[in-house]
C-alpha cells in the first residue's frame, strides 16, 4: 500500500538516484541542487513508499510574487516499476492540497516539449499550457510552461 511522508535529508541519495534514472543528463538535478532544495523552508518534498521502497517523490517550492503567491513543481519522479498506478496523481494532489491550504493561488511547472506523456498527465490534472521557454533544458530543449489555478 502506498504511503506518503515528508522527505528528509536521509532520503537524498535515493531521491538523487531515482531522478538520474527518470531524467536524462541536463534535465536531472544534481545532488547539490537536491541538497539545497531539501534544506529550504519553502520546499515541499514528499515521498511515496510501498512497503518501505521508494516509489516516487515530488519536490515543489512556495513562490511569493506581489500578491500572486503560488507553488512551483520542481520535479516529480515515479519509479518505472510503479508507474500507471496513480502514484504521480497522488503526489500531485498532495502538493496541490498543501499549497492551496497555505494560500497559494496557482501551481506552475515546466515540462519538456518532447514529453507528450507528461504533458497529457498534467492536462488531466487540470493544468493548461501558458507559455514556452526556449533552450530551458540543457540549453537546448524548450519547456512548455503549465499552470493550474487553485482558487
C-alpha positions in Angstrom: 0.0 0.0 0.0 1.3 3.4 -1.0 2.1 5.8 1.9 3.1 9.4 1.7 5.6 11.1 4.0 7.8 14.2 4.1 11.2 13.6 2.6 14.2 14.0 4.8 17.9 14.7 4.2 18.4 10.9 4.7 16.4 10.4 1.5 18.8 12.5 -0.5 20.8 9.6 -2.1 17.6 7.7 -3.1 15.9 10.8 -4.5 19.0 11.7 -6.5 19.3 8.1 -7.8 15.7 7.9 -8.9 16.0 11.3 -10.6 19.0 10.2 -12.6 17.0 7.2 -13.8 13.9 9.1 -14.6 15.5 12.0 -16.5 18.5 12.4 -18.9 21.6 14.4 -18.1 20.8 18.1 -18.5 17.3 17.6 -17.1 18.0 15.5 -14.0 19.0 17.5 -10.9 22.5 17.4 -9.3 23.0 16.1 -5.8 23.9 19.7 -4.8 20.6 21.0 -6.2 18.7 18.3 -4.2 20.6 19.2 -1.0 19.7 22.9 -1.4 16.0 22.1 -2.1 15.7 19.8 0.9 17.2 22.4 3.2 14.9 25.3 2.1 12.0 26.1 4.4 10.0 27.0 1.2 10.3 23.4 -0.1 7.6 20.8 0.0 9.3 17.4 -0.6 7.0 14.3 -0.3 8.0 10.7 -0.8 5.7 7.9 -1.8 6.7 4.5 -0.5 5.4 1.0 -1.0 6.4 -1.3 1.8 9.4 0.8 2.5 10.5 1.0 -1.1 10.8 4.4 -2.8 8.0 4.5 -5.4 8.2 8.2 -6.2 8.5 11.7 -4.9 7.6 15.3 -5.7 9.6 18.4 -4.9 8.0 21.9 -5.1 8.6 25.3 -3.7 6.3 28.1 -2.5 6.9 31.3 -4.5 5.8 34.8 -3.3 5.3 37.3 -6.0 3.5 40.6 -5.3 0.2 39.0 -4.1 0.4 36.2 -6.7 1.6 33.5 -4.4 1.9 30.1 -5.9 3.5 26.7 -5.9 6.2 25.7 -8.4 6.6 22.0 -9.1 10.4 21.4 -9.4 10.2 17.7 -10.2 8.0 14.7 -9.9 9.6 11.3 -10.3 7.9 7.9 -10.2 10.0 4.7 -10.3 9.3 2.8 -13.6 8.1 -0.3 -11.6 5.4 1.9 -10.0 4.1 3.8 -13.0 0.4 3.7 -14.1 -0.7 3.0 -10.5 -1.8 6.5 -9.6 1.3 7.5 -7.6 2.1 10.6 -9.7 -1.5 11.7 -9.3 -1.4 11.1 -5.6 1.8 13.1 -5.2 0.5 16.0 -7.3 -2.8 16.1 -5.5 -0.9 16.2 -2.2 1.2 19.1 -3.4 -1.9 20.9 -4.6 -3.7 20.5 -1.3 -0.6 21.7 0.6 -0.2 24.8 -1.5 -3.9 25.7 -1.5 -4.1 25.4 2.3 -1.1 27.7 2.5 -2.6 30.5 0.4 -1.2 29.7 -3.0 -3.4 30.9 -5.9 -1.8 28.8 -8.6 0.5 25.9 -9.2 3.1 26.1 -12.1 5.6 23.8 -13.7 7.7 23.3 -16.7 7.7 20.1 -18.9 9.9 19.2 -21.8 8.4 19.9 -25.2 9.3 16.4 -26.3 7.4 14.7 -23.4 3.8 14.4 -24.6 3.0 11.7 -22.0 3.9 14.1 -19.1 2.0 17.0 -20.8 -1.1 14.8 -21.1 -0.7 13.8 -17.5 -0.7 17.4 -16.4 -3.6 18.3 -18.6 -5.5 15.5 -17.0 -4.8 17.2 -13.6 -6.3 20.5 -14.8 -3.1 22.3 -15.9 -3.0 24.4 -19.1 -0.1 25.4 -21.2 0.5 29.2 -20.7 3.9 29.7 -22.4 7.1 28.3 -23.7 10.8 28.8 -22.7 13.3 28.2 -25.4 16.5 26.2 -24.5 15.3 25.6 -21.0 16.7 22.1 -20.6 20.5 21.8 -21.0 20.5 25.0 -23.1 18.8 23.1 -25.9 15.4 21.7 -25.3 12.3 24.0 -24.9 10.0 23.7 -22.0 6.2 24.2 -22.0 5.1 26.2 -19.0 1.9 24.9 -17.5 -0.3 26.3 -14.8 -3.3 25.4 -12.7 -5.5 27.8 -10.7 -6.0 26.9 -7.1 -8.9 29.4 -6.5 
